Amino acid sequence: MFELATLDTELAAIEVIRDVLLHQRRLRGSGCTGRVCLRCLRHHRDAIAEAMARGRTIEFLLPAFPTKSPNPAKVLGPLPDMAEELALRFLESLCERIAEVYPPGARILICSDGRVFNDLIGVSDENVTRYVHEINRMIDRIGASHLGQFTLDEVSPGAGHAELRARLTDGRGPHPDELRAEVRQGGHMVQMYRGITRFMLEDLSVPEYTGSRAALQRHCRELAYGVIARSRAWDELLAELFPDAVRLSIHPQPCSTRKIGLLLADTPDVWLTPWHSTAVDTGDGLFTLMKRAEAEAAGGRLVTAHGRPSHFVLPRAHATAPTP
């Protein structure tokens, strides 16, 4: 078993949490301050130090990489592309940096939540399955030895997809009425609800939709409660299955709470994720995330890789234009 002196454990734990918090996805008005929030650092330090004191690999859980948005104005298709690959490479590099400080290293278990709520967002179970399989292939292809994937399918092998979702929410997660009360109270829950409603509205604004925008907005507000409720149920199940893991999130989080919000890519929108966007090379191999329609409007050239669309490259003049 790997052992560190008490002082070394304390210092190493601080360094590990600091490295994670350098990529913190912050909720607006959350109370986090500074390049690294010291309050968040203190809050999460003990969990890391405990794993180190036992000589264990530090385990992080990240509910993420669910499925691609069904809206073709946002993404290149239903399968992972360069946007996901860049995010996976970032997560792998984060684990590699942790291993430089703490040799037993870290492992990030990606808890793909696509099966949890895909029926609410208009994505077929078949496309969720294809997406999950491609993420596994991508992890293998880039040699990401510190990453793994866990899905709802593994909780009850052999069960049907609808049955899996029913079992998940049986006794877990809040009732929609409870969520409505939370939203009425204000605070970070309002931002979460509005952010998910916005994503739902964008995802379901597909060419085949023929109803009014007002009707779609009402529908998305109701669906957002369902998405949040099921995500909470998934969160509770993961806490049961992996009680000692450090929790990460792709959503911005309040200061000093149980989860650390983590930015997976350079993007001006803290809510934008690889599965709601495309990767765009802005010059000299630097990437950002943009919605597909925005990348095309900027004159982006589509690049293919591994037999399918991968990412965009912006024209050189656009990529190097100074920010106004």
Summary of the structure (lengths in Angstrom):
residues: 324
radius of gyration: 20.0
end to end distance: 54.9
largest distance: 65.2
contacts: 1021
relative contact order: 0.16
helix: 47%
strand: 15%
